[in-house]
Amino acid sequence: MGALAAVDARAESLWGGAPDVPMVWRRPLDDFLVSCACRVFEAVPFALAAIGFEISGTIRREDFAHRPEAARGRTLLWSELGELVRIDPPV
């Protein structure tokens, strides 16, 4: 959010609100990160990617027998039959 605040003063209001950052803000950021992940997946397939506030290390593919459901505060990319399935947080 620091880089975003440098170009848009409204971003300052998001500090301290995570993981409840409104989707109006999160969607474009998640879209960018998803596009990066998709390019990586083409070169080096992976089983699961997670995007969200402080999400690193909190979720593993081995934790799920089936595709996970949408959950607040995270966007997931789930590998299924060689394709990525995007699982967005509920609105």
C-alpha atoms as an extended CHARMM CRD file, in Angstrom:
* protein
*
        91  EXT
         1         1  MET       CA              0.0000000000        0.0000000000        0.0000000000  PROA      1               0.0000000000
         2         2  GLY       CA              2.9710000000        2.3060000000        0.4660000000  PROA      2               0.0000000000
         3         3  ALA       CA              3.5590000000        2.6090000000       -3.2810000000  PROA      3               0.0000000000
         4         4  LEU       CA             -0.1380000000        3.1970000000       -3.8550000000  PROA      4               0.0000000000
         5         5  ALA       CA             -0.2010000000        5.9350000000       -1.2280000000  PROA      5               0.0000000000
         6         6  ALA       CA              2.6310000000        7.6640000000       -3.0730000000  PROA      6               0.0000000000
         7         7  VAL       CA              0.3810000000        8.1810000000       -6.1020000000  PROA      7               0.0000000000
         8         8  ASP       CA             -3.0620000000        8.4390000000       -4.4930000000  PROA      8               0.0000000000
         9         9  ALA       CA             -3.5540000000       10.1270000000       -1.1310000000  PROA      9               0.0000000000
        10        10  ARG       CA             -6.8160000000        8.2100000000       -0.5740000000  PROA      10              0.0000000000
        11        11  ALA       CA             -4.7660000000        5.0630000000       -0.0030000000  PROA      11              0.0000000000
        12        12  GLU       CA             -3.6490000000        6.4110000000        3.3740000000  PROA      12              0.0000000000
        13        13  SER       CA             -7.1320000000        5.6310000000        4.6980000000  PROA      13              0.0000000000
        14        14  LEU       CA             -6.4990000000        1.9360000000        4.0460000000  PROA      14              0.0000000000
        15        15  TRP       CA             -3.7030000000        1.6130000000        6.6110000000  PROA      15              0.0000000000
        16        16  GLY       CA             -4.8720000000       -0.3110000000        9.6210000000  PROA      16              0.0000000000
        17        17  GLY       CA             -7.9130000000       -1.6260000000        7.7580000000  PROA      17              0.0000000000
        18        18  ALA       CA             -6.3420000000       -4.8140000000        6.4300000000  PROA      18              0.0000000000
        19        19  PRO       CA             -7.5520000000       -7.4080000000        5.6680000000  PROA      19              0.0000000000
        20        20  ASP       CA            -10.7810000000       -5.4630000000        5.2370000000  PROA      20              0.0000000000
        21        21  VAL       CA             -9.4540000000       -3.3920000000        2.3410000000  PROA      21              0.0000000000
        22        22  PRO       CA            -12.4740000000       -2.6590000000        0.1420000000  PROA      22              0.0000000000
        23        23  MET       CA            -12.5920000000       -4.6810000000       -3.0660000000  PROA      23              0.0000000000
        24        24  VAL       CA            -12.8080000000       -1.4360000000       -5.0190000000  PROA      24              0.0000000000
        25        25  TRP       CA             -9.1570000000       -1.0140000000       -4.0300000000  PROA      25              0.0000000000
        26        26  ARG       CA             -8.1360000000       -4.6390000000       -3.9470000000  PROA      26              0.0000000000
        27        27  ARG       CA             -9.5530000000       -5.7380000000       -7.2970000000  PROA      27              0.0000000000
        28        28  PRO       CA             -7.0610000000       -3.8200000000       -9.5090000000  PROA      28              0.0000000000
        29        29  LEU       CA             -4.1380000000       -4.8550000000       -7.3120000000  PROA      29              0.0000000000
        30        30  ASP       CA             -5.2540000000       -8.4780000000       -7.2500000000  PROA      30              0.0000000000
        31        31  ASP       CA             -5.8210000000       -8.4060000000      -11.0170000000  PROA      31              0.0000000000
        32        32  PHE       CA             -2.2320000000       -7.2560000000      -11.5360000000  PROA      32              0.0000000000
        33        33  LEU       CA             -0.8100000000       -9.8920000000       -9.1910000000  PROA      33              0.0000000000
        34        34  VAL       CA             -2.9780000000      -12.6020000000      -10.7740000000  PROA      34              0.0000000000
        35        35  SER       CA             -1.6770000000      -11.6280000000      -14.2300000000  PROA      35              0.0000000000
        36        36  CYS       CA              1.8940000000      -11.9420000000      -12.9340000000  PROA      36              0.0000000000
        37        37  ALA       CA              1.1140000000      -15.3340000000      -11.3910000000  PROA      37              0.0000000000
        38        38  CYS       CA             -0.4430000000      -16.5570000000      -14.6480000000  PROA      38              0.0000000000
        39        39  ARG       CA              2.7280000000      -15.6910000000      -16.5470000000  PROA      39              0.0000000000
        40        40  VAL       CA              4.8300000000      -17.5140000000      -13.9620000000  PROA      40              0.0000000000
        41        41  PHE       CA              2.4670000000      -20.5180000000      -14.1550000000  PROA      41              0.0000000000
        42        42  GLU       CA              3.0390000000      -20.7620000000      -17.9200000000  PROA      42              0.0000000000
        43        43  ALA       CA              6.7760000000      -21.1820000000      -17.3280000000  PROA      43              0.0000000000
        44        44  VAL       CA              6.7290000000      -23.0120000000      -13.9870000000  PROA      44              0.0000000000
        45        45  PRO       CA              3.3840000000      -24.5810000000      -13.0530000000  PROA      45              0.0000000000
        46        46  PHE       CA              2.4450000000      -24.4500000000       -9.3760000000  PROA      46              0.0000000000
        47        47  ALA       CA             -0.3840000000      -25.9350000000       -7.3430000000  PROA      47              0.0000000000
        48        48  LEU       CA             -1.6090000000      -22.9110000000       -5.3620000000  PROA      48              0.0000000000
        49        49  ALA       CA             -0.9900000000      -19.1860000000       -5.1160000000  PROA      49              0.0000000000
        50        50  ALA       CA             -2.4850000000      -16.9110000000       -2.4890000000  PROA      50              0.0000000000
        51        51  ILE       CA             -2.8930000000      -13.1370000000       -2.5990000000  PROA      51              0.0000000000
        52        52  GLY       CA             -3.9140000000      -11.2120000000        0.4980000000  PROA      52              0.0000000000
        53        53  PHE       CA             -2.8050000000       -9.3040000000        3.5610000000  PROA      53              0.0000000000
        54        54  GLU       CA             -0.1690000000      -11.2240000000        5.5160000000  PROA      54              0.0000000000
        55        55  ILE       CA             -1.1850000000      -14.4870000000        3.8500000000  PROA      55              0.0000000000
        56        56  SER       CA              2.2580000000      -15.9520000000        3.2060000000  PROA      56              0.0000000000
        57        57  GLY       CA              2.6510000000      -19.2950000000        4.9470000000  PROA      57              0.0000000000
        58        58  THR       CA             -0.9390000000      -19.4450000000        6.1760000000  PROA      58              0.0000000000
        59        59  ILE       CA             -2.2990000000      -21.7310000000        3.4660000000  PROA      59              0.0000000000
        60        60  ARG       CA             -0.9200000000      -24.8150000000        1.7010000000  PROA      60              0.0000000000
        61        61  ARG       CA             -2.2250000000      -26.9660000000       -1.1400000000  PROA      61              0.0000000000
        62        62  GLU       CA             -1.9070000000      -30.0230000000        1.0850000000  PROA      62              0.0000000000
        63        63  ASP       CA             -4.5310000000      -28.4930000000        3.3870000000  PROA      63              0.0000000000
        64        64  PHE       CA             -7.2440000000      -29.0880000000        0.7640000000  PROA      64              0.0000000000
        65        65  ALA       CA             -8.5710000000      -32.3290000000       -0.6760000000  PROA      65              0.0000000000
        66        66  HSD       CA            -10.7360000000      -30.3250000000       -3.1160000000  PROA      66              0.0000000000
        67        67  ARG       CA            -10.8990000000      -26.8070000000       -4.4940000000  PROA      67              0.0000000000
        68        68  PRO       CA            -11.2100000000      -24.3730000000       -1.5680000000  PROA      68              0.0000000000
        69        69  GLU       CA            -14.1910000000      -22.0790000000       -1.2200000000  PROA      69              0.0000000000
        70        70  ALA       CA            -13.9300000000      -18.3140000000       -1.4000000000  PROA      70              0.0000000000
        71        71  ALA       CA            -12.8400000000      -16.7290000000        1.8590000000  PROA      71              0.0000000000
        72        72  ARG       CA            -12.6720000000      -13.1600000000        3.0750000000  PROA      72              0.0000000000
        73        73  GLY       CA             -9.3290000000      -11.4650000000        2.6730000000  PROA      73              0.0000000000
        74        74  ARG       CA             -7.7430000000      -13.7270000000        0.0800000000  PROA      74              0.0000000000
        75        75  THR       CA             -7.6590000000      -14.3990000000       -3.6290000000  PROA      75              0.0000000000
        76        76  LEU       CA             -6.4890000000      -17.8840000000       -4.5640000000  PROA      76              0.0000000000
        77        77  LEU       CA             -5.1640000000      -19.3760000000       -7.7720000000  PROA      77              0.0000000000
        78        78  TRP       CA             -5.8080000000      -23.1140000000       -7.7520000000  PROA      78              0.0000000000
        79        79  SER       CA             -4.2420000000      -25.4330000000      -10.3070000000  PROA      79              0.0000000000
        80        80  GLU       CA             -6.7960000000      -27.8490000000      -11.7280000000  PROA      80              0.0000000000
        81        81  LEU       CA             -6.2180000000      -30.0440000000      -14.7700000000  PROA      81              0.0000000000
        82        82  GLY       CA             -3.3160000000      -27.8640000000      -15.8840000000  PROA      82              0.0000000000
        83        83  GLU       CA             -5.2970000000      -24.6110000000      -15.6890000000  PROA      83              0.0000000000
        84        84  LEU       CA             -5.4800000000      -21.9270000000      -13.0330000000  PROA      84              0.0000000000
        85        85  VAL       CA             -8.8260000000      -21.3240000000      -11.3810000000  PROA      85              0.0000000000
        86        86  ARG       CA             -9.2180000000      -17.9260000000       -9.7130000000  PROA      86              0.0000000000
        87        87  ILE       CA            -11.1100000000      -17.9330000000       -6.4100000000  PROA      87              0.0000000000
        88        88  ASP       CA            -11.9560000000      -14.3910000000       -5.3510000000  PROA      88              0.0000000000
        89        89  PRO       CA            -13.0470000000      -13.3580000000       -1.8680000000  PROA      89              0.0000000000
        90        90  PRO       CA            -16.7770000000      -12.8690000000       -1.3780000000  PROA      90              0.0000000000
        91        91  VAL       CA            -17.9920000000       -9.3350000000       -1.9120000000  PROA      91              0.0000000000
